[in-house]
Amino acid sequence: MGDHGKLYVSKELVDVYRNVVVPSAQFVIPNQFEAELLTDVEIKCEADAIRACDILHDKGVEVVVITSLYYNDEEIVGSSRKENDKCRFTLCMPALPHYYTGTGDLFGALLLGWSLKHPTDLK
């Protein structure tokens, strides 16, 4: 949908993503900007990121991973909720001083592949 405060899609599609696409999704891997748009939560710390994850879970999403967090560019916050089974995690990794197009898409594909091989082990 967008990144760093800029939408890649028309503003009108945000409600479609929020109200139609997200409730139909099993996995959602937004960056901070997208997570804020989808949940109306301003993310300033890890607790805010967890609250955004919970809102997306409440919409029916099983796995949420928020990437590109501005408050700590070396952190990724994730969460899974399936029936009564919950898992939360924080990944820390050094940020590179470069911009690479498509890394979020690659991360999403790798996470999906891992979850298909190891459906009960998100960590």
Stockholm file with secondary structure:
# STOCKHOLM 1.0

chainA/1-123         MGDHGKLYVSKELVDVYRNVVVPSAQFVIPNQFEAELLTDVEIKCEADAIRACDILHDKGVEVVVITSLYYNDEEIVGSSRKENDKCRFTLCMPALPHYYTGTGDLFGALLLGWSLKHPTDLK
#=GR chainA/1-123 SS CEETTEESSCTTHHHHIIIIIHHHCSEECCBHHHHHHHHCCCCCSHHHHHHHHHHHHHTTCSEEEEBCCTTCTTEEEEEEEETTEEEEEEEECCCCSSCCTTHHHHHHHHHHHHHHHCTTCCC
#=GC SS_cons         CEETTEESSCTTHHHHIIIIIHHHCSEECCBHHHHHHHHCCCCCSHHHHHHHHHHHHHTTCSEEEEBCCTTCTTEEEEEEEETTEEEEEEEECCCCSSCCTTHHHHHHHHHHHHHHHCTTCCC
//
